[in-house]
Amino acid sequence: MYYIVIREKRDNDTPAVSEVVRNAYTSNVFNSWLNALFNEITFQLIILLSAFLFICLGVL
């Protein structure tokens, strides 16, 4: 069982609060990046770009 104690913010809490926010932000960014990487539209865009390069620019 956990207890939550709420107290008034002190001046020396600022670095710890900043670190918690930074860690939460980076954990969400990495998960979102992985989700976007393996999303179906990513593969469709890769194929569309390669087709454009082949047809219009002659890249083989």
N, C-alpha and C positions, 0 to 999 in steps of 0.2 A: 504494500500500500504506500502511495506517495502523498506527501504533503506539499502544498504550494503556499509559499509565504510571499505576500505582496508587501513591499516596503517602498518608501520614497526613493527616487533616483538620487544617487550621489555623484559628485564630480569624477571620482575615480572609476565609475562604472562605464564611462564612454569607450575606452579601448575594448573592453570585453563585449559590449553591445555591438560595436563595429565589426568585430571578428565573427560574432554569431550571424549577423546580417550577411557578411561577405561569404561565409561558408554555405548558408542557405541559398544564396544567389548562385554560386558556382555549381552547387549540386543540381539545381534545376536547369541551368544552362546546358550542362553536359547531357542530361537525359533528353532535353529538347533537341539537342544537336543529333544525338543518335536516332531519335524518332524521325527527324527530318531526313537523315541520311538513308534510312531504310524504307522510307515512304515510297509508294509506287510512282508518284509523279517525278521523283528524282530520276528513276531509270528511264521514264518516258522522255524527260528533257535531255538526257544523255544521248538517246537514240535520235531525237529530233536535231540536236546540235551536230551529231556526226553525219546525219543525212544532209544537212545544210552545207557542211564543210565539203562533203563529197561532191554534191551537185553544183554548187555555186563557185567553189574555190578550187575544185579539182584535187583536194587533199586525199591521198590514198592511204 
